[in-house]
Amino acid sequence: MTKIDSFLKNKHILAVDDEWDVLETIQEILDEAKVDVAQDYETGSEKIFQTQYDLAILDIMGVNGIKLLEECVKKGIPAIMLTANSLNPDSLIQSIKKGAISYLSKEHLSELDSLINELLGAQNQGKPTWQLLFEKLGNVFNQRFGKDWKNENKDFWNDFEKNWEVSRGIQERLLHDKNIIDKGI
């Protein structure tokens, strides 16, 4: 990753995970950014409402990450869901529907800086972040969930793939975007 082109530089990021070693790793990997941490839902929620972060990284299990995601969306904070134990199609779909910009496995933690940099770059250019995720990690999902994993929720995935740029999550984020609300759009 080229430091000059980094979208991480000087960003203010919140990481919420109940495992201290994961939080330390995130801080180390994202050394170009200022990273605040929380180990539980209450502390994470408090920080979300007190500070306007550029990004939040939320564990799904142990800290009620989906509820924190909803709070981030209301505050206009882009959020990435990070998980180990909840890596399954249902939590992926729930993350999309609730407005996360991405969903990563903790097994890819060592690549977090480059993945986030690419996601923020795509978001900055108005490109769909989920499309980037599936291009990069789609094979991981296929290996983990099985080749036909999307068939169980075929209607959702067909709709989602047809509408990358207006997915339900993006629509939900737009409902809370002050720049759009103020314009009456």
Protein Blocks (a to p, Z undefined) as FASTA:
>chain_A
ZZklpckgopacddddfbfklmmmmmmmmmmbccdddfbfklmmmmmmmpccfbdcddfb
hnlmmlmmmmmmmnopacddddfklgcfklmmmmmmnopabdcdfklmmmmmmmmmmmmm
mmmnopafklmmmmmmmmmmmmmnopklmmmmmmmmmmmmmmmmlgfklmmmmmmmmklm
mnoZZ
